[in-house]
Amino acid sequence: MRAIALACLAFAAADAAAVDTILHNGKVWTGDPGRPAATAIAIDAGRIVATGTDAAILELASKDTQRIDLKGHRVVPGINDAHTHITLGLPSVDIELPRDAGSAQVREAIAALPKTGDGWITADIGMEVLHDPAMRRAQLDALQPTRPLLLTGWTGHGMLVNSAAQKALGLSLEDVPAGGWLGRDASGAFDGRVYEYAQWSPRAGLPARPERLRRVIARDSDALLRLGVTSVQNMAIGTPLPDFIAAWKDTGTPLRLRAIRTPLARAPGQPPDHLDLPARDPARPSILVSGTKWILDGTPMERGAAMRAAYPDGGHGQLNFDQAGIEALLRETFARDDQPLLHVSGDATLAAVLDAMRATAPAAAWRALRPRIEHGEGLAPDLMARAGEFGIVLVQNPSHFMLPPPEAAYIDSHDLQPLADVLTAGIPLALGSDGPPSPWLNMMFAIAPASRPDQALTREQALRAYTAGSAFAEFSETEKGKIAPGHLADLAVLSQDVLDDAVPAQALPGTSSLLTLVDGKIAWRDPAF
C-alpha cells in the first residue's frame, strides 16, 4: 500500500502515486470523527489510501485506475454484524406457524403431517405453547408416534420433543449435558421439555451434511453482501468449527468471517475443542478464529434468564452454571488470553459474572480482553459502573426491542435492556442481528425501539455501533469500521441515504447495497448500478 498523508482533505498531487480504484461523486460517511465526510475515496492494494474531495482524489488516478461514479449515493463502511448464527439446522419438514399460534393450532398442524417416514418435523412455537402442560411428550407421541418431532421456543431457549426425537438426540435423565436440564412430570419421568445445553449439545453427534452446509453459507453470505454487510462474527452452534470453516472456504465467499468457538458438551473449566486451529489461515486471511462463547442463562421470554426480581409466576429463572462453574469457565478462557463472549440476559446472571471476574483476575486484566455480554437485557442501571470497571463490551440486538407489549412488560417494568444509556455510561456498544439479518431493518428498530422508546439511538449512533463498535468488539478497530487511510477497503454504496431524516424510519428496511466492496474488490454489484 502506498501511504498518502492528507491535511484538511487536500494534498499535492505531484507527491502522490496512482491508485487502483477511485470512487467519486458520493456522500461518504467515513465513521472517522476527525474527518467525518468526503465525496471521494482512493483505494490501493485492498486498503483505503485517502478520502477527500473529488478534485483532490481524482488527481491520484492514472490511465489504469478504475473510476467508479457513485452518482451521489451514500457510502458507509462495510457493516460488521457482531452476532450471527449461520449454521446447519436439523434435516426437517418445517411447519410455518405464526408466533402467537396457540396449542390447538400447533397440534392441528402436526397431526396433518404424515405419521410415517424418517424425516424430522420441526417448528418454532410461542411461549404459551412451551409452557402448556398439555404439550408434553405423551401428547406429542400421540400426534407423531414414530417421526422425530421438535418444537423450539422462538427465543431458541427451550424446546419440546416426542419420544422419537428424544431417542434420536440421545436425551436421558441419567446423562444431562452440563449447562442444561430436562423437564420432569409428577412421577419424575422425562416429560419432553429440554432446556439450554441439553437442547444444543446432542446435535453435535448428528451426521455431518457438508453439501447442505455449503448451500446455507452461500445463500446467507450472498444475502448479506447484497445488504452491505462485509464481516460477520459467527457462532455456529452445533457445527464443529473445522467443518464450518472448510465449508466456508469451499463456497469462496468474500464475506469476512470471525469464527467463534462455542463449546458444547463441555463442563466449565474444560478447554474447548479445536484449539489447534490457527487464528489466521495465510491462504484465507479474511477468516479469523478467536473468542469463546458461553451461554449462561436463557431469556426473560421463557422465564429462563436469572433475575433478581421475580417473574409473574414467582420464579427467578436460573443460571446454566453455578457460581463456581462461571468462575471456572472464565478462568480457563482468561488463561488462554482469549476473549469471552457471554450470553447474559438476566441481571442476576450479570451480577454473578461480575463477581466471578473479580474472583479470577484484576479488573485491568479483564479490560484488556474486552469481555463481551451478548444481548445484555440484564445490564441494569445499578450494574453499569461495575460493567465499565471490567471493560464489558455490550453486543446488543435491535430486534429484541420489538416485543409485543405483553412480552415486554417484565423488561419494561424493571428498567432492563439498555441501549442509549450504554453509550451515556461509556460502555462500548456493538450491534448484531441475532435474527433478521438486515442492518437497515435493525437500524429502524434501534432508532425507534418499541419496548424501550427511551433507549432510542440516533441513526449515526446505530451506524457507528454496526461498524466501528463491532470492529472494537473483535479487536479489529485499526482495520475495520471506518473509511480512513490504512483501513481495509470494505464499504457499501447504499440505495438510499440512511442518515437523511428525510428518508422515513419505516423506509429504512428497503435499503440495499448497490455496490459492496471487500478488500477493495467488488463482492456484489447491483446490475442496475
matplotlib code that plots the C-alpha trace (Angstrom):
import matplotlib.pyplot as plt

x = [0.0, 1.2, 0.6, -0.5, -1.0, -3.9, -4.1, -7.5, -8.5, -6.0, -2.6, -0.1, -0.9, 2.7, 3.7, 1.1, 1.3, -1.5, -4.0, -6.0, -9.6, -11.2, -14.9, -16.1, -19.2, -20.6, -21.7, -19.2, -19.8, -16.3, -17.0, -13.8, -14.7, -11.6, -12.6, -16.3, -17.3, -15.9, -17.1, -14.3, -12.2, -8.9, -8.1, -4.9, -3.9, -7.1, -6.7, -8.1, -5.4, -7.2, -10.6, -11.4, -12.9, -13.5, -10.9, -8.2, -8.8, -9.1, -5.6, -4.4, -5.7, -3.6, -4.8, -5.1, -7.1, -10.6, -13.0, -16.5, -19.0, -21.1, -23.9, -24.5, -25.2, -24.4, -21.3, -20.7, -18.0, -18.9, -21.4, -19.9, -22.6, -21.3, -23.7, -24.8, -25.7, -25.0, -25.1, -27.0, -30.3, -31.9, -33.0, -36.6, -40.0, -40.6, -44.1, -44.7, -46.7, -47.5, -45.7, -48.9, -50.2, -51.9, -51.5, -54.6, -53.3, -49.9, -51.4, -53.6, -50.5, -48.6, -51.4, -51.9, -48.4, -47.7, -47.0, -44.7, -41.2, -37.9, -37.8, -37.7, -40.6, -39.7, -41.4, -40.9, -43.5, -44.6, -44.0, -47.6, -47.2, -43.8, -45.4, -48.6, -48.7, -50.9, -48.0, -45.7, -44.1, -47.1, -49.4, -46.7, -46.3, -50.0, -49.7, -46.5, -45.6, -42.6, -41.2, -38.8, -40.8, -39.0, -40.8, -38.4, -39.5, -38.9, -36.3, -34.1, -34.0, -36.3, -37.9, -40.4, -39.7, -41.6, -40.1, -38.7, -36.7, -35.6, -34.1, -32.5, -30.9, -29.8, -31.6, -31.6, -32.4, -29.3, -26.9, -27.9, -25.3, -23.6, -25.4, -28.8, -31.7, -34.8, -38.3, -40.0, -43.6, -45.2, -43.8, -40.3, -40.2, -39.0, -41.9, -40.5, -39.1, -35.5, -33.6, -30.3, -27.2, -29.4, -31.0, -27.8, -25.1, -26.8, -26.8, -23.0, -23.4, -25.8, -24.4, -22.5, -24.1, -21.3, -23.1, -26.2, -23.9, -22.2, -25.5, -26.6, -23.4, -23.5, -27.1, -26.6, -23.4, -24.8, -27.8, -25.6, -23.3, -26.4, -27.3, -23.8, -22.5, -18.8, -18.0, -19.8, -18.9, -20.5, -21.4, -22.2, -23.9, -23.9, -21.5, -17.8, -15.6, -13.3, -16.3, -17.8, -14.5, -13.9, -17.4, -16.9, -13.7, -15.4, -18.1, -15.4, -17.5, -15.6, -17.5, -15.1, -15.6, -14.8, -15.4, -16.1, -15.7, -19.0, -18.2, -20.9, -20.9, -18.2, -18.1, -16.9, -13.1, -12.6, -10.9, -13.0, -12.3, -10.0, -7.6, -5.0, -6.8, -4.7, -6.1, -5.4, -5.0, -2.4, -4.3, -7.5, -6.6, -10.2, -11.1, -10.3, -10.8, -11.0, -13.2, -15.1, -18.9, -20.7, -24.4, -25.0, -28.8, -32.0, -34.1, -36.9, -39.4, -39.4, -38.6, -35.1, -32.9, -31.7, -33.4, -33.2, -36.9, -39.4, -41.3, -45.1, -45.2, -42.9, -39.8, -36.4, -35.1, -31.8, -28.1, -26.9, -23.8, -23.4, -21.0, -18.1, -18.8, -18.8, -15.5, -14.1, -15.0, -13.8, -10.5, -10.0, -10.7, -8.5, -5.6, -5.7, -5.7, -9.0, -12.0, -15.0, -18.4, -21.1, -24.8, -26.2, -29.9, -30.6, -29.4, -28.7, -26.6, -24.6, -24.0, -22.7, -20.4, -19.0, -18.4, -16.6, -14.5, -13.4, -12.6, -10.5, -8.4, -7.8, -10.2, -7.4, -6.5, -10.2, -10.4, -7.5, -9.6, -12.8, -15.2, -18.5, -22.0, -24.3, -27.9, -27.5, -31.1, -29.8, -27.4, -29.5, -28.7, -27.1, -24.7, -23.4, -20.5, -19.3, -19.6, -17.5, -14.8, -14.3, -14.3, -17.5, -18.5, -22.2, -23.3, -27.0, -29.6, -32.2, -34.8, -35.1, -36.6, -39.6, -41.5, -45.3, -46.3, -47.3, -43.9, -42.0, -43.9, -41.4, -38.4, -40.0, -41.1, -37.6, -35.7, -33.9, -32.5, -30.5, -29.3, -28.8, -27.9, -24.9, -23.3, -24.0, -22.2, -19.2, -19.7, -18.6, -21.6, -21.7, -24.8, -25.5, -28.6, -29.2, -32.3, -33.4, -30.1, -30.8, -28.8, -31.3, -34.3, -32.3, -31.4, -35.1, -35.5, -32.6, -33.9, -37.4, -37.3, -40.9, -40.3, -37.9, -38.5, -36.4, -33.4, -33.5, -30.3, -29.7, -29.1, -25.5, -25.1, -26.7, -24.4, -21.3, -22.2, -22.7, -19.3, -16.7, -18.4, -18.4, -14.8, -13.8, -15.7, -13.4, -10.1, -10.1, -10.7, -7.4, -8.5, -12.3, -15.2, -14.0, -13.3, -9.9, -6.4, -4.8, -8.2, -9.4, -11.3, -14.6, -17.6, -21.1, -22.8, -26.4, -29.6, -30.8, -29.3, -30.0, -28.6, -31.0, -34.0, -36.0, -35.9, -38.7, -37.7, -40.2, -38.5, -35.1, -35.7, -36.0, -32.3, -29.9, -26.4, -25.8, -22.1, -20.3, -16.5, -14.5, -10.7, -11.2, -12.8, -16.4, -18.2, -21.6, -22.9, -26.5, -26.8, -28.7, -26.0]
y = [0.0, 3.5, 5.7, 9.3, 11.8, 14.2, 17.5, 19.2, 16.8, 18.3, 17.3, 18.0, 15.7, 15.7, 13.9, 11.1, 7.9, 6.4, 4.1, 1.0, 2.4, 5.7, 6.2, 9.7, 11.9, 10.3, 11.2, 9.4, 8.8, 7.8, 6.9, 8.8, 11.7, 13.6, 13.6, 12.6, 13.4, 13.2, 12.8, 10.5, 7.6, 6.3, 2.6, 0.7, -2.9, -3.5, -0.6, 2.9, 5.4, 8.7, 10.3, 13.9, 16.0, 14.7, 17.1, 16.1, 12.3, 12.2, 13.7, 10.3, 8.5, 7.1, 5.7, 2.3, 3.4, 2.1, 5.0, 4.4, 7.2, 7.0, 9.1, 10.9, 7.8, 7.4, 5.4, 3.8, 1.5, -2.2, -3.4, -5.8, -8.0, -8.8, -11.6, -14.2, -17.9, -19.1, -22.9, -26.0, -27.0, -30.4, -32.2, -31.4, -30.5, -27.1, -26.2, -22.5, -21.1, -17.5, -16.6, -16.3, -19.7, -21.5, -25.1, -26.2, -24.7, -26.3, -29.7, -29.4, -28.6, -31.6, -34.0, -33.0, -34.3, -38.0, -40.2, -42.5, -41.8, -40.9, -37.1, -34.7, -32.4, -29.0, -25.8, -22.6, -22.1, -19.3, -19.1, -20.0, -23.4, -24.0, -23.6, -25.5, -28.7, -30.2, -30.0, -32.6, -35.8, -38.1, -35.7, -35.2, -39.0, -39.3, -36.8, -38.2, -41.7, -42.5, -39.4, -37.2, -34.1, -31.0, -27.8, -24.9, -21.8, -18.8, -17.5, -20.6, -21.4, -24.3, -27.0, -29.8, -33.3, -36.5, -39.9, -40.4, -37.1, -38.0, -41.2, -39.6, -36.9, -39.4, -37.5, -39.1, -38.0, -40.0, -38.1, -34.5, -32.3, -29.7, -26.4, -27.9, -29.6, -31.7, -31.3, -34.0, -34.9, -35.6, -39.1, -37.9, -39.2, -37.1, -35.0, -33.7, -30.3, -29.6, -26.5, -24.8, -27.0, -30.2, -28.9, -28.0, -30.4, -33.6, -32.0, -32.2, -36.0, -35.9, -36.8, -34.1, -32.7, -30.7, -30.1, -28.6, -26.5, -25.1, -24.2, -22.4, -20.5, -19.5, -18.4, -16.4, -14.7, -13.7, -12.1, -10.3, -8.9, -7.5, -5.6, -4.1, -6.5, -7.2, -9.0, -11.4, -12.7, -16.1, -18.7, -21.9, -23.8, -27.5, -27.4, -28.4, -25.5, -27.2, -28.4, -24.9, -23.3, -25.9, -25.3, -21.5, -21.8, -24.1, -21.6, -19.0, -16.2, -12.9, -12.1, -11.8, -14.3, -14.3, -17.9, -18.0, -21.2, -22.3, -25.3, -28.0, -31.0, -29.4, -28.8, -25.3, -25.3, -27.8, -26.3, -26.2, -28.4, -27.4, -25.2, -26.2, -24.2, -21.2, -17.8, -16.8, -19.0, -17.5, -18.8, -17.1, -14.2, -13.0, -15.8, -15.2, -17.8, -16.2, -15.8, -18.4, -18.2, -19.5, -19.3, -18.6, -18.4, -18.3, -15.2, -13.5, -14.6, -18.3, -17.2, -18.7, -15.7, -15.5, -12.4, -10.6, -9.7, -12.5, -13.2, -13.0, -16.8, -16.2, -17.8, -16.2, -18.2, -20.0, -19.9, -22.6, -23.0, -22.2, -19.6, -22.0, -23.1, -19.5, -18.8, -22.0, -21.1, -17.6, -18.8, -21.2, -18.5, -16.0, -18.5, -18.8, -15.0, -15.4, -13.0, -14.4, -13.9, -14.5, -14.8, -12.9, -12.0, -11.8, -9.1, -11.8, -13.5, -10.4, -9.9, -13.4, -12.8, -9.6, -11.4, -14.2, -11.7, -10.1, -13.5, -14.7, -11.7, -8.0, -5.6, -4.1, -7.6, -8.2, -4.8, -5.9, -8.9, -6.8, -9.4, -9.3, -9.5, -10.8, -9.3, -7.7, -7.3, -7.7, -4.7, -2.9, 0.7, -0.2, -2.6, -0.1, 1.2, -2.4, -3.4, -0.4, -1.3, -4.7, -3.4, -5.0, -4.6, -4.9, -6.6, -5.6, -6.9, -4.3, -6.9, -7.8, -4.4, -5.1, -7.4, -7.1, -5.2, -8.4, -10.0, -6.8, -6.0, -7.6, -6.0, -2.5, -2.6, -3.3, -0.9, -3.7, -3.9, -0.7, 0.8, 4.6, 4.5, 2.3, 5.0, 7.6, 5.3, 5.0, 1.3, 0.2, -0.8, -3.1, -4.3, -7.8, -9.2, -12.5, -12.7, -10.7, -10.1, -6.7, -4.0, -1.4, -3.2, -3.3, 0.4, 1.1, -0.9, 0.8, 4.4, 3.5, 0.6, -0.3, -1.9, 0.8, 4.1, 6.0, 4.0, 5.1, 5.7, 8.3, 7.0, 7.8, 6.1, 3.0, 3.0, 3.6, 0.7, -1.5, -0.5, 0.9, -0.6, -4.1, -3.7, -2.8, -5.8, -8.1, -6.2, -5.0, -1.3, -0.4, -2.2, -2.1, 0.2, 3.4, 4.6, 6.0, 5.8, 2.4, 0.7, -2.2, -1.2, -2.7, -0.5, -0.3, 2.1, 2.3, 2.6, 5.4, 7.7, 6.1, 9.1, 11.5, 12.2, 12.8, 9.1, 7.9, 5.4, 2.9, 3.1, 2.0, -1.7, -1.2, -0.2, -2.4, -2.1, -1.1, -1.9, -3.8, -3.8, -6.2, -5.8, -3.3, -5.8, -5.9, -8.5, -7.5, -5.1, -4.3, -4.8, -1.6, 0.5]
z = [0.0, -0.8, 2.2, 1.4, 4.2, 3.9, 5.6, 5.6, 2.8, 0.4, -0.7, -3.5, -6.4, -7.5, -4.3, -4.7, -6.7, -8.7, -7.1, -8.1, -7.7, -7.1, -6.1, -6.6, -6.7, -3.5, 0.0, 2.1, 5.9, 6.9, 10.5, 11.4, 13.8, 12.8, 9.1, 9.0, 5.4, 1.9, -1.7, -3.0, -1.9, -3.2, -2.8, -3.4, -2.7, -0.8, 1.6, 1.8, 0.8, 1.0, 1.4, 0.2, -2.5, -6.0, -7.4, -4.9, -5.1, -8.9, -9.2, -7.9, -10.9, -13.7, -17.0, -15.3, -12.3, -12.1, -11.7, -10.2, -10.3, -7.1, -8.6, -5.4, -3.3, 0.4, 1.1, 4.5, 6.0, 5.5, 8.1, 10.6, 12.1, 15.6, 16.4, 13.8, 13.8, 10.3, 10.8, 9.9, 11.4, 11.5, 8.3, 8.7, 7.5, 9.0, 10.0, 9.4, 12.3, 13.4, 16.6, 18.5, 17.4, 20.3, 21.3, 19.3, 16.1, 16.7, 17.3, 14.2, 12.1, 13.5, 13.1, 9.4, 8.5, 7.6, 10.5, 8.6, 7.3, 8.9, 8.4, 11.3, 11.9, 13.4, 14.2, 16.2, 18.9, 21.2, 24.9, 25.7, 23.9, 25.5, 29.0, 28.2, 30.4, 27.7, 25.2, 26.7, 25.4, 25.8, 23.9, 21.2, 20.9, 20.2, 17.3, 15.8, 17.3, 15.0, 13.4, 15.4, 16.4, 17.8, 18.8, 19.6, 21.5, 19.3, 21.6, 20.9, 24.6, 25.4, 23.2, 23.3, 21.9, 21.4, 22.2, 18.7, 18.9, 22.5, 21.1, 18.1, 20.3, 23.0, 25.7, 29.1, 32.7, 33.7, 31.5, 31.1, 29.4, 31.6, 31.5, 30.5, 32.1, 31.3, 32.4, 34.6, 35.2, 38.6, 38.6, 37.9, 34.3, 31.4, 30.1, 26.8, 27.9, 27.0, 28.0, 27.3, 26.6, 26.8, 23.6, 21.8, 22.8, 21.4, 17.9, 17.8, 17.4, 14.4, 10.9, 9.1, 5.9, 4.2, 0.9, 2.7, 5.0, 1.9, 0.4, 3.6, 3.8, 0.1, 0.4, 3.6, 2.6, -0.7, 1.0, 3.5, 0.8, -1.0, 2.2, 2.5, 5.2, 4.8, 8.0, 10.4, 13.8, 13.8, 16.4, 14.5, 17.4, 16.7, 13.7, 14.5, 13.8, 11.3, 9.3, 9.3, 8.2, 5.5, 4.1, 4.3, 2.2, -0.3, -1.1, -2.0, -0.4, 0.0, 3.2, 6.2, 8.9, 12.6, 13.7, 17.4, 19.4, 21.0, 23.3, 23.6, 25.9, 28.0, 31.7, 32.7, 33.1, 30.3, 27.2, 24.0, 21.0, 18.1, 19.9, 17.3, 14.6, 13.6, 14.4, 10.8, 7.8, 5.5, 2.5, 3.7, 5.9, 5.8, 8.2, 11.9, 14.6, 18.1, 21.1, 23.2, 23.6, 26.7, 27.2, 30.9, 31.1, 29.0, 28.2, 30.1, 27.5, 28.6, 32.1, 31.8, 32.4, 36.0, 37.5, 40.9, 40.7, 40.5, 37.3, 37.5, 38.3, 41.3, 39.7, 39.2, 36.3, 36.7, 35.8, 33.4, 35.6, 39.3, 40.6, 40.7, 37.1, 35.9, 37.6, 36.1, 32.5, 32.9, 34.4, 31.5, 28.9, 30.7, 30.8, 27.0, 26.7, 24.8, 24.7, 26.5, 24.8, 27.3, 26.7, 29.6, 29.7, 33.4, 35.9, 38.4, 35.8, 35.1, 38.8, 39.0, 36.1, 37.6, 40.9, 39.0, 37.1, 40.4, 41.8, 38.8, 37.6, 38.2, 36.5, 34.4, 33.0, 32.1, 30.4, 28.1, 27.0, 26.3, 27.7, 25.7, 27.0, 24.3, 24.5, 27.9, 28.9, 32.4, 32.2, 34.8, 35.8, 39.1, 37.3, 34.7, 36.7, 37.6, 34.0, 32.9, 35.5, 33.9, 30.4, 29.3, 25.7, 25.0, 21.8, 21.5, 19.1, 18.0, 17.0, 20.7, 21.3, 19.1, 21.5, 21.8, 25.0, 26.9, 26.3, 27.0, 30.3, 32.6, 31.0, 30.9, 34.5, 35.7, 33.5, 31.8, 28.2, 27.8, 24.5, 24.6, 28.3, 27.4, 25.4, 28.1, 30.6, 28.3, 27.7, 24.2, 22.1, 19.0, 17.1, 15.9, 14.2, 16.1, 14.0, 10.9, 9.1, 7.5, 9.2, 7.9, 9.4, 12.7, 12.3, 12.2, 15.4, 17.1, 16.4, 17.4, 19.9, 20.7, 24.1, 25.3, 23.4, 26.0, 24.7, 21.1, 19.2, 16.5, 13.0, 13.2, 16.6, 15.2, 12.2, 14.3, 16.6, 13.5, 12.1, 14.5, 17.5, 16.0, 15.0, 18.5, 19.8, 17.8, 18.3, 14.6, 15.1, 13.4, 10.2, 10.1, 10.9, 9.2, 5.7, 6.7, 5.4, 6.3, 6.9, 4.8, 1.7, 2.9, 2.2, 0.8, -1.6, -0.5, -2.4, -0.2, 2.4, 5.7, 7.5, 6.0, 8.2, 5.0, 4.5, 6.9, 9.5, 8.1, 4.7, 6.1, 5.8, 2.0, 1.8, -0.1, -1.3, -4.9, -4.6, -1.9, -1.8, 0.3, 0.3, -2.5, -4.8, -5.9, -3.9, -5.0, -7.6, -8.4, -12.2, -12.4, -10.8]

ax = plt.figure().add_subplot(projection="3d")
ax.plot(x, y, z, "-o")
ax.set_aspect("equal")
plt.show()
